[in-house]
């Protein structure tokens, strides 16, 4: 059963978080204003919601469509911040560290806000100088946060979010244990969010992004953090439309924290006797997920 009140509350919170980030970065660019206390208060509010109803917030993240004039970097870090805090919750980090992870993820891309989005998203067509500016954006972000007296743990998380376990990252080519926990978590959350963006365009709501993270090509990411991502979000993320082994169609509404392959799925177009949509817990011995569906497939079937 979907709690419509909680779903509405999650959607409002997500939109509020986006709006806050837009204003935050606009003030930084135009007025050189950045207030740590206001960031702390907002991220604390989001973190408290995540610890109670993160599944509804993940669904809201999928429902809210990007605006035509939306800054990609702002929406990217907002979504990555939510994912980072979900991972931190799974890892049972203390409350203050969970909040620091969320702030680090939210602020990790401030070093590229002055760049044209085309430069950041299409590095193959960028000039050599433009590519270099991309590779040093964590350093710029680190220096900016230090100048506004953000805690050093947050500054270091921002500095290291593009480092990779195998040394292929930047700006310092760190490896393994030389990368801090915040950097590892944000590296996974930002990469998953970026990979999922393409699958959202294909209306697969993050499944393709999750499969790419699971491959962990070149062992770029910490396996413990990947495991936390998979078990807290599921191989079939909340919001994904799926075809079940029973032939029914449904939408993932909640992961199973014990088994990421078998989430809870709300059946589409088959209300139960009390008028609510039927929710099934998929399992290896019962109804299971056959494959992901696009919204186009679901719409075509219901038309």
Secondary structure as UniProt FT lines:
FT   HELIX           4..31
FT   HELIX           36..63
FT   TURN            68..69
FT   HELIX           72..90
FT   TURN            91..92
FT   HELIX           95..107
FT   TURN            108..109
FT   HELIX           110..112
FT   TURN            113..114
FT   HELIX           117..121
FT   HELIX           123..125
FT   HELIX           128..135
FT   HELIX           137..147
FT   TURN            148..149
FT   HELIX           152..159
FT   TURN            160..162
FT   HELIX           176..178
FT   HELIX           181..201
FT   TURN            202..203
FT   TURN            205..206
FT   HELIX           207..215
FT   HELIX           217..219
FT   HELIX           223..233
FT   TURN            238..239
FT   STRAND          241..244
FT   TURN            245..246
FT   STRAND          249..254
FT   TURN            257..258
FT   TURN            260..261
FT   STRAND          264..271
FT   TURN            273..274
FT   STRAND          277..281
FT   STRAND          289..293
FT   HELIX           295..302
//
